[in-house]
Amino acid sequence: MASTSVTECAHCGAAATLQCAGCRDAPEYQPGDAGGVHYCGRDCQISHWPSHKSRCINLRRRRKLLRTALILKAALLTYREMVYDIPLTKIERRDGTLYLHQRPRAPTTVFQPGPFPDHLTTHVEHREAALTVNQCTLAMALLGPLTRKLLAGIASTLEVLDLQLGRRPMPARLIPGPDPSSCPHTVIQVSRSGAGETWILDLTGCQYGFRDVLVPYDRYLADRACPSLQRPVPYDATETKDLDYFATLPFLTHTRAQRENLNRERQSRLRFAEFVNTRVRAEVLEGSTVEFQQKREAFTSMLKRHLEKPPGGN
């Protein structure tokens, strides 16, 4: 793949404008460890392959991990956009906090989740925070099978980790609602077998003002000032794992409305699971940066159309 800059060929040292497409745009684990490898031509690239092979394979897997994180976040945001269950009335940022005003809702109220109220904000970060606020539990359940499906080709160990974030640049808070500052934040810890790398997949960090969805473990803890860690547990969630547990709690199933609302959420989750099982292929992670962006946009559009259809629809 052609590069816009001229550098030295990794094999012969001549001026080079071709960059290895296999590992291009991989994320850094340590500063500077994902720099591009350039060649003056195809012959030098072939000759250099025995030296570059191991690094290239490692960076390709890193890139797939990053792309998995981006697809997972897109899936979560799209699901919440289509199945939004908070009666928001106003979104405002004040004194560093994003306040999400909502209408109080009694446990006897049956509600129909619907599209996110886009008219309340045009700010991308505010919108994503409103979509993910208090959604760690949902995200871990909803995205479990999709995460494992996309990472099936990357040797890794997936675990759930609860953290106390000491730094939150823009925390979102529901009004009325409890103060969430003491609530743990749940992320996915990805340990890459054989690579000596541990990453954090943070799919709901945007509710606190964090934008990156894939961050090296040590940098994640330092940047977010995490003072304590709990022991991670295997990430084996299904799309309805949290709902299965909620259904056993009397205070969440006491009224007919509560039971009906749980059932509606379950149907939406199963609809999402159907999409993952029938429409998602590992090939969504392949291709150039531009091709992947197009695939991610197509993924989002297909998921929206799928969730718009009634259960049983084609």
C-alpha positions in Angstrom: 0.0 0.0 0.0 1.4 3.4 -1.0 2.4 5.8 1.8 2.2 9.6 1.5 5.7 10.0 3.1 9.1 8.9 1.9 11.3 6.9 4.3 13.9 4.2 4.2 13.2 0.7 2.9 13.3 -1.8 5.8 15.3 -4.2 3.6 17.8 -2.3 1.5 17.7 1.3 3.0 16.7 2.9 -0.3 14.0 5.6 -0.5 10.6 3.9 0.1 7.0 5.0 -0.2 5.3 1.6 0.2 4.0 0.6 3.6 3.2 -2.9 4.8 -0.6 -3.0 4.6 -0.9 -6.1 6.8 0.1 -4.2 10.0 -0.7 -0.6 9.1 -2.7 1.4 11.6 -2.2 -1.0 14.5 -2.4 0.6 18.0 0.6 1.2 20.2 1.1 -0.9 23.3 4.3 0.8 24.2 5.2 4.2 22.7 6.6 3.8 19.2 6.2 0.0 19.0 3.6 0.1 16.1 5.5 2.3 13.6 4.9 1.4 10.0 7.4 -0.7 8.0 8.2 0.7 4.5 9.6 -0.8 1.3 10.9 0.5 -1.9 9.2 -2.3 -3.8 7.6 -5.7 -3.8 10.8 -7.6 -4.1 12.3 -6.1 -0.9 9.0 -6.7 0.9 9.2 -10.4 0.0 12.8 -10.6 0.9 12.3 -9.0 4.3 9.2 -11.1 5.2 11.2 -13.7 7.3 12.4 -10.8 9.5 9.1 -8.9 9.6 6.7 -11.9 9.9 6.5 -12.2 13.7 6.0 -8.5 14.3 3.5 -8.2 11.4 1.4 -11.0 12.8 1.4 -9.4 16.2 0.4 -6.0 14.9 -2.3 -7.5 12.7 -3.9 -9.1 15.8 -3.6 -5.8 17.7 -5.4 -4.1 14.8 -8.1 -6.7 14.9 -8.5 -6.1 18.6 -8.9 -2.4 18.1 -11.4 -2.9 15.3 -13.3 -5.4 17.5 -13.5 -2.6 20.2 -14.9 -0.1 17.6 -17.5 -2.6 16.4 -18.6 -3.4 19.9 -19.0 0.2 20.8 -20.9 0.8 17.6 -23.2 -2.1 18.4 -23.9 -0.9 21.9 -24.6 2.7 20.9 -26.9 1.5 18.1 -28.8 -0.8 20.4 -29.3 2.0 22.9 -30.2 4.4 20.2 -33.0 2.1 19.0 -34.0 0.7 22.4 -33.8 3.7 24.7 -35.6 3.5 28.0 -34.8 6.7 29.9 -37.5 9.4 29.7 -35.0 12.3 29.2 -36.3 15.9 29.1 -33.1 17.9 29.1 -29.3 17.5 28.7 -27.0 20.2 30.1 -23.3 20.4 31.0 -22.6 22.4 34.1 -19.5 22.7 36.3 -17.8 19.8 34.5 -20.8 17.4 35.0 -23.3 16.3 32.3 -26.7 16.4 33.9 -29.4 14.2 32.3 -32.8 15.3 33.4 -35.5 12.7 33.4 -39.2 12.3 34.3 -39.7 10.2 37.4 -41.3 6.8 36.6 -43.2 4.7 39.1 -42.7 0.9 39.2 -46.3 0.5 38.1 -45.6 2.2 34.8 -45.4 0.1 31.6 -43.1 1.8 29.1 -42.2 1.2 25.5 -38.5 1.8 24.7 -38.1 3.9 21.6 -35.5 5.9 19.6 -33.1 8.2 21.5 -34.5 11.8 21.7 -32.0 13.3 19.2 -33.6 16.7 19.5 -32.1 17.2 23.0 -28.5 17.4 21.8 -26.3 17.6 18.7 -23.1 17.2 20.7 -21.6 13.8 19.9 -19.9 13.3 23.3 -23.0 14.3 25.2 -25.2 12.0 23.2 -22.8 9.0 23.7 -22.7 9.7 27.5 -26.5 9.8 27.6 -26.7 6.5 25.7 -24.3 4.7 28.0 -25.0 6.2 31.4 -25.5 3.4 34.0 -25.2 0.8 31.2 -22.2 -1.2 32.3 -24.3 -4.2 33.3 -26.3 -4.2 30.1 -23.1 -3.8 28.0 -21.4 -6.7 29.6 -24.4 -9.0 28.9 -25.5 -7.7 25.5 -22.0 -7.8 24.0 -20.7 -11.1 25.4 -21.3 -13.4 22.5 -20.4 -10.8 19.9 -17.1 -10.1 21.7 -16.2 -13.8 21.7 -17.2 -14.2 18.1 -15.1 -11.4 16.8 -12.1 -12.4 18.9 -12.3 -16.1 18.1 -9.3 -15.8 15.8 -7.1 -14.0 18.4 -5.6 -16.1 21.2 -6.7 -14.2 24.3 -8.3 -14.5 27.7 -11.4 -12.4 28.4 -12.2 -11.3 31.9 -14.6 -8.8 33.5 -13.0 -6.3 35.8 -14.7 -3.8 38.2 -12.7 -0.6 38.8 -13.0 2.5 40.9 -12.2 5.4 38.6 -10.4 8.2 40.4 -10.6 10.5 37.4 -13.7 11.3 35.5 -13.4 14.2 33.1 -17.1 14.6 32.4 -19.3 12.4 34.5 -22.9 12.0 33.5 -25.6 12.0 36.2 -29.3 11.3 36.0 -31.6 13.9 37.7 -33.4 12.8 39.7 -31.2 9.8 40.5 -28.5 8.6 42.9 -24.9 10.0 42.9 -22.9 7.5 40.8 -19.5 8.6 41.9 -19.0 5.6 44.2 -20.3 3.1 41.7 -17.7 0.7 40.2 -17.0 0.9 36.5 -17.0 -2.4 34.6 -14.6 -3.2 31.7 -13.3 -6.2 29.8 -9.7 -7.2 30.4 -8.1 -8.8 27.4 -4.9 -10.8 27.9 -3.2 -11.8 24.6 -1.7 -15.2 25.0 1.9 -15.3 23.9 2.2 -11.6 23.3 2.7 -10.4 26.8 0.0 -7.8 26.4 -3.0 -6.9 28.5 -5.6 -4.4 27.2 -8.7 -2.8 28.6 -11.9 -2.8 26.5 -13.9 0.1 27.9 -17.2 0.2 26.0 -19.1 2.6 28.3 -16.3 5.0 29.4 -17.9 7.8 27.3 -20.4 8.3 30.2 -17.4 9.7 32.1 -15.8 11.6 29.2 -13.4 9.0 28.1 -13.2 8.4 24.3 -10.7 5.6 23.8 -12.3 2.1 23.8 -9.1 0.1 23.7 -6.2 1.1 26.1 -3.1 -0.8 27.3 -3.8 -2.0 30.9 -1.1 0.0 32.7 -1.9 3.3 30.8 -5.6 2.8 31.5 -5.1 2.5 35.2 -2.7 5.5 35.3 -4.8 7.8 33.1 -8.0 7.1 35.1 -6.3 7.0 38.5 -7.8 3.7 39.5 -6.9 3.3 43.2 -8.0 -0.3 43.7 -8.7 -3.4 41.7 -11.0 -6.4 42.2 -10.1 -9.9 41.1 -11.2 -10.3 37.4 -13.7 -13.1 36.6 -14.2 -15.0 33.3 -16.2 -13.1 30.7 -18.9 -15.7 29.8 -22.0 -13.5 29.6 -24.9 -14.2 27.3 -27.1 -11.4 25.9 -29.7 -11.9 28.7 -27.5 -12.9 31.7 -28.4 -9.8 33.7 -32.1 -10.1 32.9 -32.1 -13.8 34.0 -30.8 -12.6 37.4 -33.1 -9.7 37.7 -36.1 -12.0 37.1 -35.2 -13.8 40.4 -35.4 -10.5 42.5 -38.8 -9.9 44.0 -38.3 -6.1 44.2 -37.8 -6.0 40.4 -40.7 -8.3 39.5 -43.3 -7.3 42.1 -45.7 -5.5 39.8 -47.1 -6.5 36.4 -45.5 -3.5 34.8 -42.0 -4.5 36.1 -42.5 -8.0 34.7 -43.7 -6.7 31.3 -40.9 -4.2 31.0 -38.3 -7.0 31.7 -40.0 -9.1 29.1 -39.9 -6.4 26.5 -36.2 -5.8 27.2 -35.6 -9.6 26.9 -37.3 -9.6 23.4 -35.0 -6.7 22.3 -31.9 -8.6 23.5 -33.0 -11.8 21.7 -33.5 -9.7 18.6 -29.9 -8.4 18.9 -28.7 -12.0 19.5 -30.4 -13.1 16.3 -28.5 -10.4 14.4 -25.2 -11.5 15.9 -25.8 -15.1 15.1 -27.0 -14.6 11.5 -25.5 -11.5 10.2 -22.1 -10.9 11.8 -19.0 -12.5 10.3 -15.3 -12.1 11.3 -14.6 -10.6 7.9 -16.0 -7.3 9.2 -12.6 -6.8 10.8 -10.6 -7.2 7.5 -9.5 -4.7 4.9 -7.9 -1.3 4.7 -8.7 1.5 7.1 -11.2 2.9 4.6 -12.7 -0.4 3.9 -13.2 -1.1 7.6 -14.8 2.2 8.2 -17.3 1.4 5.4 -17.9 -2.0 6.9 -18.5 -0.4 10.4 -21.0 2.0 8.9 -22.8 -0.8 7.0 -22.8 -2.9 10.3 -24.6 0.0 12.1 -27.1 0.5 9.3 -28.0 -3.2 9.2 -28.3 -3.5 12.9 -30.7 -0.5 13.0 -32.9 -2.0 10.3 -32.8 -5.3 12.1 -33.9 -3.8 15.4 -36.6 -1.8 13.7 -38.4 -4.9 12.6 -40.9 -6.6 14.9 -40.0 -10.0 16.4 -40.3 -12.7 13.7 -39.9 -10.2 10.9 -37.6 -10.9 8.0 
